[in-house]
Every structure is written in structure tokens, then in C-alpha cells.
Amino acid sequence: MNELQHETSPYLLQHANNPIHWKAWNDTSLKAAKNENKLIIVSIGYSACHWCHVMEHESFEDETVARVMNANFISIKVDREERPDVDAVYMKAVQLMTKQGGWPLNVVCLPDGRPVWGGTYFKKDNWMDILGQLQNLYTTEPERMMEYAEKLHQGIQILGIVEKNHSEAKSNPNNIKPLVEKWSKSFDWEFGGYARAPKFMMPNNYLFLQRYGYQTQSKDLLEFVDLTLTRMAYGGLFDTVDGGFSRYSVDMRWHVPHFEKMLYDNGQLISLYSEAYKRTQNPLYKNVIEKTLTFVERELYNSDNAFYSALDADSLNEVGVLEEGAFYVWKKEQLQQLLKEDFEMFAALFNVNDFGYWEHDNYVLIQSQSAETIASQFGLTENELLDKKKNWEQLLFNEREKRPKPRLDDKSLTSWNAIMLKGYVDAYTALGHEHYLTVAKKNAQFITDKQWSTDGFLWHSYKNGKSTITGFLEDYAFVIEAFIALYQATLEESYLHQAKQLIDYCLEHFYDEEKQFFTFTSRDGEQLIAPHFETEDNVIPASNSVMANNLYVLGILFHNGYYEKTALQMLHHMIPNMDYASAYSNWLNLWLNQSDDNKELAVCGKNALENIRKIQAEYLPNIILAGSTKASELPFLQSRFDEQNLLFYICQNKNCLLPNTSLETTVAALKIS
């Protein structure tokens, strides 16, 4: 076994028995490269990554490859989920070199850590040939390699830095319109999402598009959001048998996914479907929320009230070999034996036909028509078919549970837990199930008890009762966002004060006064070869965009002008860079907060909480909400509590209307119509 046997990351442990002398990323490993004057191989992946497993099997388990790597290189394995900072820096390098990126990410560096070559997946012979050439070049012409490394290093240091916007002009939210119009040209109007494959879900994109469509009363945009959410819910991206979404679809139809299920995807999608349910009351969306949270609690929730990270794409097939999707797919004969006389109806609903066929006689279940349409074909009511569908799914679930399950990544990441926590809060406000709020509060307690150190910083990872790796900006950003949401759902101000405490810590330890953005790593932490400022929203919103939104909300609630100024300053610098809006949807959300539609609402009185629950069940994305059931010292709520009356205060731009006492009047005034 190599040194990875001492790690806790499931991904690193998967490589502990490789013949390669893998080391973990740490000071000792990096010093070894300098002391031995050897090139470094940095190989980055994650436990649910299918092509990471393929390259491991083809190359990293091979004795010939091991001899080459062990003789000439210091080989370091990195779990990108544990060390997103390391991943970000070397991803920039590969993107500069190859104009693309992905995982596995493989980079060869000088002994000082500066990269000189990189790429993603490589076949065995190609991998060995490249390593041989690089080692030869380092032996014969090291100065050439060093010269290239210096140029690349300069590029890495610049990439991602946002230039300051020196314009004095205030950015008008009306200027969002041309960005959305340009964006809409990439929409797929048949299956939803974007007109390309592979197809990622990008939940934050649709949270913004839904909000923008609502505020501008754009029927087309709202129809597109609903088309996308419906098609995603039809499967096979969505696991109709057990709930939960896979990471992305390899095709245009959301049909065949890479079958790994990631916590961060499912947390964000719960928030998205919850907001969409508030707007539409669509029972399909409710079904997605309930089934996904049932899956999360069954497979990803542990006794510490923390959430695990992921389920692998691969599992053992019927002959005991790891195969992508083996746990999830069905053969026609299996379905016929299970469903008997119902097979024809099932096959019509879930496309056990050419549309639903994948490969090797396997089908991935996917709807293409509504339950109402299929029901009419068989002389049933929609509810009768939905009852049958529920029974069929239970039957298939029971059968599938007999199969070997996908491997579990059982580390708990603070940032991803916070994303899931907010998903539970949003599901609670949409559906009113107290259980969801209970789980959210227990998870918040896990974060404060286990992942928040007595020195004030957050830990990033947790496993087997041990917290490890000092937190990154993403950990703080998502915990603050989740705690704000938890305050708004419970009116327990302790959550809001904890959010403020964390934001003050970030301003002290992460904020770069000169760049006017937050660095991804604390200035007190390990410094890599280049600083990283995460500003572009991706499958997870950028930590800087989340922080800017947090600062804006807390600035209003605490009457803190510095928070608000910092948030709007960040937005001001970002706006000139918003060439393709899909990469800036969370920034656009903050920009939309500057519109005339945006308001703040304070609900104060003994019955404030039950009324806030009714308000939160409405779709009101343009409202910043606060409230209290007793006198409060929160600046936004000060002197607003009345022992005798329930009062609703509608405010805008630090001006408030006279309070009213009617919930119905208040909601009517807040809705856009």
C-alpha cells in the first residue's frame, strides 16, 4: 500500500492499493519533490468520477506505468472535493494550455509546483509516452521547461482576476434585458435546458430566469423554465424509482445520465423545484421534492445529522464487474417478469421502446408524455395511472435494492451540507412539512458543533467524528446563506447573528481590499502558486457571488452600510464582464435586487411566525423578509413590535410605508401582476 492508506477521503483510499507510490497533497510531499529535484505529477479527481476510475484501471493499477512514475516523479493524488483550491489553480493551468478542462485532471509540475503540462483523461500508452518526453526534456533542457513554466504561471495569476470598473454610472437593472435575450438564443425549446450535449442542470440559472420571468411578466421565460423542470423530472436524469438527480445528461433529452448522484446538485434542485412549486402548485414538482428528500435521508444522511457527499456512477453488475449505471438500468425481460399484465402500460409511460433504449439491451426509464396523456390511451383517469405508477416504482425499488449499491463517498463537506440545509428550508417553506425544518435545524447544529472551531474558522470536511481541512470561502458563503434562510423560516435570530459573525470573519480573513473581492482561501491558510478569486457561477454558484448576495441581505437587516457598499461594489466590477449571462446568474440575481420591484417586509407581532409561513408559501422572490414575535434589537426590526397588534411593514430603499394589519392586503401589495 502507498501513503494514501492514511487518508480519510474515499477517493484517495480507492488509490491506496495502486502500485504507484502516491502521496497526499501536503508540505512533506511538496518538500520531497524539491529535495529530490523531481517533477511532480498532480492527479486530481473525485470518488464518483467515472473516467477517473477508467484511468485508474488502465494506468494507475498497471505495474509498467508504476515503474515509470515511481522512478522519475513525485506522484500526488488530490480529491478535488476536499481541496477545491488546488483543483482550481491547476484547472486554470490546463484551461490555458488546452482550452478545456475536466476530470480526471492530470498535471506535471516543476519541483516548486509550477505546472508545465496537463490534460484530462489519457490512455495508458499515451500517458507513458508523455511522461517519458517530459522527463527527458527536464533532464536535457530544464531551462526550456522553466521558461515555459514562468509564462504559464503569469497567466494563471492573471486568469480570473476581475478588472475594476471605474465608471461612476449606476448600473440600471433594465440592462439585464439584452443579456437575457442573448442568453435565450441557446435555449432548447423541445427538451428544455440548453441546446447542446452534455446537458448540465445549472439550478441557479433557472432560479434567476424564473425570477426574471416573473418580475418582467415574461410568459415565454416562465414556460421555458417549466419545460426544463418538467423534462428533467421525467427522467432518466431524475431517478423515478428512488428519487434524486444524477450529475448531468450525456444527451439532449435528459435521458442517459452520468449516473453519479451529488449532494450539491440535489440540494440546489430541491431549492429550485420548491420555488417553482410556490409559483405553479404543480404536483409534479411536489413529487420531485418529496422523492428526492426521501432518497437523501435514506442514502446520504448519517447519525451525526450530516450529509454524505455522493453516490458513485459505477456499481457491480450481474457478473461482479464495476459498470457505469448497472444499479439503475433495466432489461425488457426483467420488466416484463416484474410487471406482468401492467407491462404494456408501464412501457408506454416509461418508454421501454426505441426512445428509452440505451445500450447493451438496457433501458433507462424516461417519460416523454404526461401521465394524463398516457392514461387516456388506456382508458384510465390520470389519478388511476398515478396510483399505478406509484405501485410500479415501489415494486422496482424493492427489486433494485437486491442489487449491489453504488459506492458511497462518506465524507461530509461543510459547503455542500449548507446547500442541502437550504434545500430543506426551501422545501419546508414550499410544502409546510415540519420534518423538513427539523432536519434543517439538526444539520445546522452539526455545522455549529462540529465544523465551527472555537477559533472562529470553519472546517471544510468531516468524517468518522473528525473535522479536517480549514474552510474555503465556499464553506462560509453557503453556511451564511443557509443560516439567513433558516432565520427567515423560524425567526430565531441566533441564526442571523451567526451569519453576521461568519461574514465578519470573512471580511477580516478573505477579503482583498485592493482587488475588492474575496480570495478562495484565507490569507492565514496555505498559499498556493497563485491566488484564486472564484467569480463565475457554474454548476455551483461562485463563492464571491454568494457572498455578495449575503452581504446585501445582511446589510439591509443590520443597517450596515459597509456590507451593502461592498456587495454593490463587487457587482459593479462584475457587470462589464457579463458577456454570457449563464455564467453570472447569481450576480444577475443581486443586480435584479436593485429594481423597483424589490422590497423588504417586516412582520412583527405575537403571531408573526404563522403569518410569515403563509407569506413564504407564496412565490415572492423580490422580497427580503424579516420578522419577530417579541421586541427585537435587530436594526431592521427595532421599535416595530406591538404587543397588541400584528403589523406588516413594507419598505423600499430604506423608506417604509405605514404598517398595516392585513396579511391579504400585504401579499397583494407585494405580488407582481
VOGU-3710 file (C-alpha; in Angstrom, 3 decimals, decimal comma):
1> mnelqhetsp> 0,000/0,000/0,000  1,108/3,584/-0,594  0,804/6,654/1,640  -2,862/7,213/0,744  -3,789/4,424/3,186  -3,501/7,060/5,945  -6,106/9,392/4,381  -9,859/9,526/5,047  -11,060/10,637/1,605  -12,876/7,750/-0,142
11> yllqhannpi> -11,317/8,841/-3,441  -7,774/8,741/-2,072  -8,433/5,438/-0,339  -9,557/3,962/-3,678  -5,966/4,522/-4,845  -4,242/3,265/-1,691  -3,538/-0,161/-3,226  -2,200/1,157/-6,546  1,424/0,135/-7,255  2,189/3,846/-7,736
21> hwkawndtsl> 3,833/5,495/-4,741  1,017/8,026/-4,371  1,374/10,751/-1,785  -1,296/13,130/-0,485  -1,080/16,878/-1,035  0,840/18,210/1,975  4,036/20,048/2,852  6,015/16,814/3,229  5,148/15,646/-0,286  5,959/19,022/-1,834
31> kaaknenkli> 9,292/19,236/0,028  10,199/15,759/-1,205  9,952/16,955/-4,809  12,289/19,871/-4,112  14,756/17,777/-2,140  14,901/15,072/-4,816  14,673/17,568/-7,707  11,868/15,551/-9,321  8,949/16,599/-11,443  5,579/16,358/-9,702
41> ivsigysach> 2,531/14,584/-11,101  -0,630/16,101/-9,623  -3,590/13,849/-10,444  -6,968/15,241/-9,377  -10,359/13,523/-9,322  -13,251/12,566/-7,084  -14,851/9,354/-5,922  -17,934/9,452/-8,177  -15,965/10,282/-11,342  -16,400/7,523/-13,955
51> wchvmehesf> -13,402/8,421/-16,143  -11,227/8,742/-13,041  -11,985/5,064/-12,381  -11,252/4,160/-16,004  -7,834/5,819/-15,940  -7,053/4,205/-12,615  -7,829/0,753/-14,002  -5,983/1,279/-17,291  -2,917/3,105/-15,969  -2,634/3,543/-12,223
61> edetvarvmn> -3,144/-0,153/-11,462  -0,561/-1,121/-14,106  2,934/-2,195/-12,976  4,641/-0,819/-16,112  3,124/2,606/-15,608  4,018/2,434/-11,924  7,682/1,809/-12,711  7,843/4,938/-14,882  6,024/7,145/-12,367  7,858/5,819/-9,308
71> anfisikvdr> 11,303/6,138/-10,847  11,126/9,713/-12,075  8,240/11,576/-10,415  6,715/12,529/-7,097  3,107/11,470/-7,641  0,397/13,291/-5,670  -3,284/12,324/-5,650  -5,849/15,037/-4,836  -9,544/14,738/-4,036  -10,925/17,853/-5,745
81> eerpdvdavy> -13,841/17,963/-3,317  -11,501/18,054/-0,321  -9,114/20,515/-1,964  -11,095/22,735/-4,347  -8,315/25,323/-4,014  -5,684/23,001/-5,514  -8,119/21,883/-8,181  -8,959/25,481/-9,151  -5,334/26,519/-9,647  -4,362/23,535/-11,785
91> mkavqlmtkq> -7,647/23,635/-13,697  -6,732/27,179/-14,738  -3,385/25,877/-15,980  -4,962/23,122/-18,070  -7,557/25,515/-19,485  -4,793/27,913/-20,525  -2,849/25,062/-22,142  -5,673/23,132/-23,814  -8,712/25,496/-23,799  -10,715/22,835/-21,938
101> ggwplnvvcl> -10,826/21,012/-18,642  -12,472/18,209/-16,720  -11,703/15,246/-14,515  -9,521/13,323/-14,097  -7,215/16,338/-14,194  -3,556/15,407/-14,649  -0,783/17,981/-14,420  3,011/17,691/-14,442  4,814/20,388/-12,459  8,305/21,549/-11,686
111> pdgrpvwggt> 9,566/20,645/-8,198  8,282/24,044/-6,984  4,714/23,212/-8,038  4,505/25,389/-11,166  2,790/23,412/-13,957  4,448/22,715/-17,314  1,972/20,314/-18,939  -1,525/18,994/-18,314  -4,716/17,441/-19,595  -7,579/15,210/-18,529
121> yfkkdnwmdi> -8,024/11,502/-19,361  -5,192/9,668/-21,147  -4,885/6,111/-22,385  -2,024/4,090/-20,947  0,412/4,237/-23,886  -0,191/7,938/-24,441  0,283/8,649/-20,738  3,587/6,773/-20,582  4,853/8,399/-23,785  4,102/11,899/-22,486
131> lgqlqnlytt> 5,770/11,229/-19,145  8,849/9,917/-20,930  9,112/13,019/-23,107  8,672/15,356/-20,160  11,281/13,579/-18,066  13,728/13,627/-20,991  13,158/17,348/-21,540  13,645/18,075/-17,836  16,929/16,133/-17,871  18,357/17,613/-21,076
141> epermmeyae> 16,870/21,116/-21,326  15,489/22,121/-17,934  15,800/25,826/-18,779  13,215/25,450/-21,596  10,781/23,886/-19,198  11,385/26,573/-16,585  10,868/29,348/-19,125  7,519/27,868/-20,165  6,506/27,339/-16,526  7,146/31,021/-15,770
151> klhqgiqilg> 4,986/32,210/-18,681  2,202/29,819/-17,730  2,468/30,883/-14,099  1,962/34,517/-15,094  -1,167/33,516/-17,000  -2,541/31,575/-14,023  -2,039/34,564/-11,739  -3,998/36,832/-14,081  -6,790/34,409/-15,040  -9,936/35,028/-13,019
161> iveknhseak> -8,887/38,459/-11,755  -11,741/40,905/-12,375  -10,656/44,338/-13,571  -12,093/47,240/-11,617  -14,969/49,093/-13,215  -14,013/52,763/-12,857  -17,257/54,055/-14,291  -19,261/56,247/-11,923  -22,547/55,380/-13,630  -25,013/53,341/-11,621
171> snpnnikplv> -25,876/50,077/-13,356  -29,544/50,048/-14,310  -31,299/46,678/-13,863  -33,088/47,370/-17,164  -29,758/46,491/-18,809  -30,331/42,869/-17,821  -32,848/42,543/-20,669  -30,370/42,334/-23,606  -28,276/39,815/-21,658  -31,308/37,551/-21,211
181> ekwsksfdwe> -32,316/37,997/-24,859  -28,860/36,888/-25,992  -28,960/34,037/-23,463  -32,329/32,797/-24,727  -30,847/32,049/-28,153  -29,188/28,976/-26,613  -32,440/27,556/-25,166  -33,673/24,101/-26,227  -37,420/24,580/-26,773  -38,085/20,873/-27,232
191> fggyarapkf> -36,491/19,349/-24,112  -35,562/22,384/-22,039  -32,099/23,322/-20,869  -29,531/24,398/-23,413  -29,339/23,180/-26,978  -26,189/21,154/-26,521  -24,895/17,952/-25,001  -23,734/17,025/-22,448  -26,525/18,757/-20,574  -25,907/20,094/-17,083
201> mmpnnylflq> -28,790/21,206/-14,881  -27,398/24,573/-13,687  -30,074/25,167/-10,989  -29,015/28,741/-10,278  -29,667/29,662/-13,925  -33,302/28,642/-13,615  -33,760/30,244/-10,202  -32,764/33,525/-11,841  -34,681/33,000/-15,099  -37,813/32,117/-13,139
211> rygyqtqskd> -37,446/35,237/-11,016  -36,708/37,457/-14,008  -39,608/35,959/-15,976  -41,917/36,610/-13,032  -40,771/40,176/-12,454  -40,909/41,098/-16,147  -44,100/39,089/-16,678  -42,436/37,142/-19,474  -44,709/34,222/-20,322  -42,055/32,762/-22,650
221> llefvdltlt> -39,359/32,661/-19,970  -41,643/31,048/-17,418  -42,783/28,482/-19,988  -39,142/27,692/-20,727  -38,358/27,202/-17,028  -41,377/24,916/-16,646  -40,451/22,981/-19,798  -36,948/22,425/-18,402  -38,115/21,403/-14,933  -40,750/19,072/-16,359
231> rmaygglfdt> -38,379/17,378/-18,783  -35,724/16,962/-16,092  -38,322/15,443/-13,772  -39,406/12,955/-16,449  -36,070/11,046/-16,132  -33,697/9,323/-16,731  -31,638/12,182/-15,243  -34,138/12,023/-12,377  -34,328/8,608/-10,731  -38,068/7,965/-10,844
241> vdggfsrysv> -37,682/4,757/-8,812  -35,900/6,196/-5,796  -35,680/9,956/-6,267  -32,614/12,129/-6,693  -30,863/13,548/-9,737  -27,687/12,407/-11,447  -24,986/14,962/-12,242  -25,715/15,546/-15,923  -27,118/14,007/-19,084  -24,870/12,894/-21,927
251> dmrwhvphfe> -27,624/13,563/-24,489  -30,040/16,376/-25,393  -33,133/14,677/-23,900  -32,049/14,435/-20,223  -32,197/10,678/-20,849  -28,892/8,923/-20,177  -27,004/10,475/-17,278  -23,572/10,015/-15,880  -25,176/8,145/-13,036  -23,376/9,655/-10,049
261> kmlydngqli> -25,637/11,486/-7,607  -24,041/14,519/-5,971  -25,289/16,186/-2,786  -24,744/19,706/-4,139  -26,887/19,069/-7,236  -29,764/17,646/-5,251  -29,676/20,395/-2,630  -29,850/23,128/-5,255  -32,542/21,322/-7,246  -34,714/20,991/-4,147
271> slyseaykrt> -34,495/24,784/-3,774  -35,334/25,263/-7,461  -38,319/22,903/-7,506  -39,556/24,379/-4,217  -39,583/27,882/-5,658  -41,245/26,600/-8,832  -43,887/24,789/-6,775  -44,710/28,009/-4,927  -45,280/29,701/-8,275  -47,238/26,916/-10,022
281> qnplyknvie> -48,539/24,436/-7,412  -47,562/21,787/-9,977  -47,935/18,335/-8,321  -45,053/17,002/-10,435  -42,700/19,442/-8,702  -44,015/18,421/-5,285  -43,413/14,777/-6,168  -39,820/15,532/-7,173  -39,174/17,358/-3,884  -40,625/14,618/-1,695
291> ktltfverel> -38,991/11,713/-3,527  -35,595/13,410/-3,632  -35,574/14,238/0,075  -36,656/10,671/0,861  -33,665/9,474/-1,181  -31,303/11,925/0,541  -32,353/10,789/4,007  -32,165/7,120/3,081  -28,775/7,167/1,361  -26,879/10,362/2,294
301> ynsdnafysa> -27,907/11,293/5,854  -25,961/9,984/8,833  -26,286/9,711/12,592  -24,290/12,940/13,088  -27,082/14,797/11,246  -24,640/15,435/8,429  -24,991/14,631/4,746  -22,580/12,461/2,789  -21,148/13,757/-0,476  -22,093/11,405/-3,307
311> ldadslnevg> -23,041/8,052/-4,737  -20,755/6,671/-7,431  -21,773/6,247/-11,074  -20,371/2,701/-11,050  -21,624/-0,407/-9,266  -21,152/-4,157/-9,630  -23,126/-5,705/-12,489  -24,598/-9,222/-12,609  -21,135/-10,733/-13,215  -19,446/-8,783/-10,425
321> vleegafyvw> -17,680/-6,179/-12,573  -17,890/-2,441/-11,902  -20,046/-0,880/-14,596  -21,477/2,598/-15,009  -25,218/2,704/-14,382  -25,521/-1,001/-13,546  -27,629/-0,271/-10,474  -30,143/1,878/-12,352  -30,856/0,298/-15,756  -33,386/-2,378/-16,743
331> kkeqlqqllk> -33,696/-5,050/-19,378  -37,047/-5,512/-21,079  -37,379/-9,126/-19,924  -36,832/-8,114/-16,283  -39,583/-5,530/-16,516  -41,981/-7,951/-18,199  -41,480/-10,507/-15,423  -41,969/-7,906/-12,687  -44,915/-6,002/-14,121  -46,765/-8,871/-15,807
341> edfemfaalf> -50,121/-7,634/-17,248  -49,204/-3,998/-16,470  -46,099/-4,100/-18,648  -47,701/-2,590/-21,757  -48,984/0,416/-19,820  -45,670/0,801/-17,965  -43,753/0,574/-21,252  -45,904/3,326/-22,765  -45,360/5,619/-19,783  -41,609/4,997/-19,357
351> nvndfgyweh> -40,673/4,374/-22,996  -39,496/0,787/-22,937  -39,012/1,268/-26,686  -36,573/2,915/-29,058  -36,909/6,270/-27,276  -35,897/4,811/-23,908  -33,285/2,342/-25,166  -29,689/2,998/-24,102  -27,214/0,222/-24,993  -26,473/-3,478/-24,386
361> dnyvliqsqs> -30,208/-4,285/-24,147  -30,548/-1,786/-21,295  -33,295/0,793/-20,868  -33,140/3,996/-18,846  -36,654/4,903/-17,707  -37,864/8,219/-19,121  -41,249/9,841/-19,682  -41,897/11,802/-22,843  -45,624/12,420/-22,377  -47,694/13,488/-19,396
371> aetiasqfgl> -49,416/10,931/-17,192  -52,731/12,425/-18,316  -51,975/11,673/-21,986  -50,892/8,077/-21,309  -53,869/7,472/-19,009  -56,320/8,479/-21,732  -54,728/5,978/-24,120  -55,564/3,163/-21,702  -58,988/4,384/-20,622  -57,861/5,471/-17,138
381> tenelldkkk> -58,092/8,709/-15,221  -54,822/10,489/-14,510  -55,113/9,681/-10,789  -55,653/5,983/-11,546  -52,478/5,913/-13,610  -50,535/7,855/-10,976  -51,604/5,280/-8,364  -50,315/2,521/-10,625  -47,104/4,461/-11,243  -46,506/4,722/-7,503
391> nweqllfner> -47,015/0,945/-7,092  -44,753/0,166/-10,060  -41,985/2,358/-8,654  -42,223/0,624/-5,270  -42,065/-2,762/-6,994  -38,962/-1,737/-8,946  -37,410/-0,169/-5,864  -37,781/-3,428/-3,918  -36,215/-5,371/-6,779  -33,383/-2,885/-7,263
401> ekrpkprldd> -32,483/-2,999/-3,584  -31,331/-6,591/-4,179  -28,566/-5,295/-6,459  -25,117/-4,206/-5,227  -25,373/-0,494/-4,496  -23,105/2,196/-5,923  -20,157/3,112/-3,783  -20,699/5,879/-1,234  -18,459/8,902/-0,694  -18,998/9,211/3,042
411> ksltswnaim> -17,161/12,423/3,792  -19,298/15,423/4,727  -18,345/18,791/3,239  -19,464/21,939/5,034  -20,347/23,863/1,857  -22,400/21,024/0,375  -24,148/20,381/3,704  -25,161/24,036/3,794  -26,531/23,796/0,242  -28,619/20,793/1,285
421> lkgyvdayta> -29,651/22,540/4,503  -31,047/25,443/2,471  -32,799/22,916/0,221  -34,594/21,534/3,277  -35,571/25,036/4,418  -36,928/25,873/0,961  -38,860/22,591/0,812  -40,321/23,390/4,228  -41,491/26,839/3,142  -42,986/25,383/-0,058
431> lghehyltva> -44,725/22,315/1,357  -45,054/23,063/5,059  -43,716/19,681/6,259  -42,325/20,241/9,770  -39,992/17,280/9,341  -38,001/19,183/6,727  -37,430/22,063/9,141  -36,386/19,604/11,852  -33,729/18,060/9,588  -32,508/21,533/8,582
441> kknaqfitdk> -32,105/22,621/12,207  -30,289/19,409/13,130  -27,886/19,899/10,234  -27,295/23,500/11,295  -26,435/22,177/14,757  -23,965/19,744/13,199  -22,255/22,632/11,414  -22,051/24,826/14,514  -20,999/21,969/16,833  -18,571/20,079/14,606
451> qwstdgflwh> -17,461/22,372/11,776  -17,150/25,735/13,524  -13,955/25,876/15,553  -13,557/27,759/18,816  -11,002/29,962/16,989  -13,752/31,271/14,725  -12,988/29,464/11,475  -14,957/26,743/9,719  -13,624/23,314/8,876  -14,221/22,049/5,333
461> sykngkstit> -14,504/18,273/5,729  -15,799/15,799/8,309  -15,573/12,040/8,551  -15,559/9,457/11,347  -16,011/12,107/14,029  -13,057/14,177/12,833  -13,113/17,643/11,269  -10,294/18,360/8,824  -9,015/20,959/6,316  -9,568/24,606/7,175
471> gfledyafvi> -12,552/26,021/5,332  -12,623/27,790/1,992  -14,737/30,779/1,008  -17,430/28,434/-0,348  -17,930/26,960/3,126  -18,583/30,363/4,677  -20,680/31,643/1,774  -23,124/28,736/1,729  -23,382/28,444/5,523  -24,198/32,159/5,774
481> eafialyqat> -26,820/31,823/3,022  -28,369/28,777/4,703  -28,452/30,435/8,135  -30,174/33,517/6,695  -32,815/31,221/5,181  -33,172/29,333/8,465  -33,697/32,607/10,334  -36,385/33,675/7,866  -38,206/30,353/8,312  -38,012/30,290/12,130
491> leesylhqak> -37,472/33,934/13,207  -34,757/32,598/15,558  -32,305/35,496/15,478  -29,397/33,343/16,665  -29,047/32,079/13,081  -28,855/35,625/11,778  -26,230/36,635/14,323  -24,192/33,532/13,457  -24,399/34,529/9,786  -23,132/38,003/10,677
501> qlidyclehf> -20,321/36,548/12,765  -19,178/34,441/9,818  -19,382/37,317/7,365  -17,270/39,477/9,654  -14,705/36,653/9,821  -14,621/36,532/6,013  -14,148/40,283/5,713  -11,173/40,003/8,053  -9,566/36,864/6,638  -10,655/36,517/2,987
511> ydeekqfftf> -11,448/39,989/1,643  -8,809/41,589/-0,591  -9,150/45,355/-0,208  -7,118/46,048/-3,334  -8,961/43,619/-5,649  -12,300/44,256/-3,853  -13,240/40,566/-3,959  -12,805/37,638/-1,598  -9,986/35,159/-2,147  -10,971/31,492/-2,161
521> tsrdgeqlia> -8,518/30,674/0,644  -7,918/32,555/3,858  -4,850/34,752/3,940  -3,876/32,785/7,071  -4,044/29,449/5,231  -1,820/27,580/2,807  -0,792/29,779/-0,112  -0,641/28,030/-3,478  1,290/29,134/-6,561  -1,422/31,705/-7,378
531> phfetednvi> -4,405/33,240/-5,560  -7,870/32,198/-6,680  -10,873/34,511/-6,929  -13,949/32,450/-7,759  -16,330/34,770/-9,621  -18,072/32,794/-12,398  -21,211/30,858/-11,499  -21,142/27,261/-12,654  -22,968/24,099/-11,545  -22,480/25,662/-8,113
541> pasnsvmann> -22,719/29,468/-7,837  -19,385/31,239/-7,384  -18,462/31,802/-3,761  -17,994/35,532/-4,449  -21,472/35,875/-5,942  -22,996/34,077/-2,936  -21,034/36,318/-0,570  -22,175/39,452/-2,420  -25,830/38,386/-2,124  -25,288/37,585/1,570
551> lyvlgilfhn> -23,691/40,970/2,226  -26,577/42,744/0,544  -29,242/40,993/2,641  -27,349/41,353/5,920  -26,572/44,972/5,054  -30,304/45,681/4,984  -31,212/43,671/8,081  -28,361/45,079/10,202  -28,428/48,576/8,638  -24,770/48,018/7,801
561> gyyektalqm> -23,745/50,397/5,021  -20,322/48,787/4,603  -21,851/45,387/3,842  -24,178/46,876/1,250  -21,443/49,041/-0,301  -19,090/46,045/-0,573  -21,761/43,894/-2,242  -22,706/46,541/-4,790  -19,050/47,348/-5,445  -18,409/43,693/-6,322
571> lhhmipnmdy> -21,454/43,706/-8,614  -20,308/46,952/-10,261  -16,961/45,372/-11,159  -18,636/42,230/-12,494  -21,203/43,837/-14,803  -18,803/44,736/-17,677  -17,664/41,078/-17,745  -21,132/39,557/-18,175  -20,786/38,526/-21,814  -22,556/35,157/-21,444
581> asaysnwlnl> -25,192/35,513/-18,771  -25,426/31,831/-17,820  -22,081/32,172/-16,013  -23,322/35,112/-13,946  -26,874/34,201/-12,946  -26,280/34,688/-9,231  -24,757/38,110/-9,910  -27,802/38,899/-12,031  -29,945/37,987/-9,032  -28,139/40,636/-6,983
591> wlnqsddnke> -28,481/43,129/-9,843  -32,212/42,438/-10,007  -32,390/43,344/-6,303  -31,778/46,931/-7,437  -35,015/47,048/-9,437  -38,100/48,987/-8,387  -39,867/45,660/-7,806  -37,626/44,784/-4,880  -38,951/45,414/-1,404  -38,340/44,461/2,201
601> lavcgknale> -41,011/43,174/4,543  -41,026/43,183/8,338  -43,715/41,171/10,140  -43,908/41,950/13,838  -46,291/40,646/16,471  -47,050/37,615/18,601  -48,475/35,767/15,585  -45,697/36,834/13,227  -44,309/33,353/12,643  -47,529/31,703/11,466
611> nirkiqaeyl> -48,151/34,630/9,127  -44,606/34,516/7,788  -45,158/30,847/6,992  -48,137/31,825/4,854  -46,120/34,551/3,146  -43,209/32,203/2,462  -45,548/29,710/0,802  -46,155/32,374/-1,869  -43,733/32,938/-4,741  -42,211/36,309/-3,791
621> pniilagstk> -38,568/36,212/-4,965  -38,304/40,021/-4,925  -38,858/40,330/-1,163  -36,278/40,370/1,645  -38,101/39,106/4,729  -37,650/39,552/8,465  -39,883/39,340/11,499  -40,205/38,925/15,223  -42,645/37,583/17,795  -41,236/39,850/20,508
631> aselpflqsr> -39,340/43,118/20,767  -36,141/42,856/18,745  -32,808/44,672/18,743  -32,205/43,769/15,086  -31,803/47,218/13,460  -34,339/46,496/10,711  -36,944/45,486/13,320  -36,219/47,946/16,120  -39,272/49,697/17,599  -41,633/47,820/15,307
641> fdeqnllfyi> -43,083/45,234/17,708  -46,533/45,828/19,176  -47,886/43,658/21,991  -51,461/44,098/20,828  -51,266/44,089/17,036  -49,721/42,112/14,214  -48,045/44,692/11,965  -46,787/44,370/8,401  -44,185/46,926/7,266  -43,444/47,164/3,524
651> cqnkncllpn> -40,195/49,027/2,860  -38,122/50,059/-0,137  -34,814/51,942/-0,337  -34,821/52,495/3,432  -38,304/54,031/3,352  -41,261/52,213/4,889  -44,969/52,634/4,380  -47,208/52,938/7,401  -47,805/49,447/8,806  -50,984/47,585/8,027
661> tslettvaal> -52,625/44,715/9,892  -53,862/42,573/6,985  -51,989/39,581/5,614  -54,106/39,575/2,443  -53,502/43,274/1,776  -49,780/42,827/2,340  -49,414/39,858/-0,008  -51,456/41,628/-2,671  -49,175/44,676/-2,423  -46,048/42,510/-2,766
671> kis> -47,130/40,404/-5,724  -46,261/41,464/-9,233  -49,269/41,347/-11,528
//
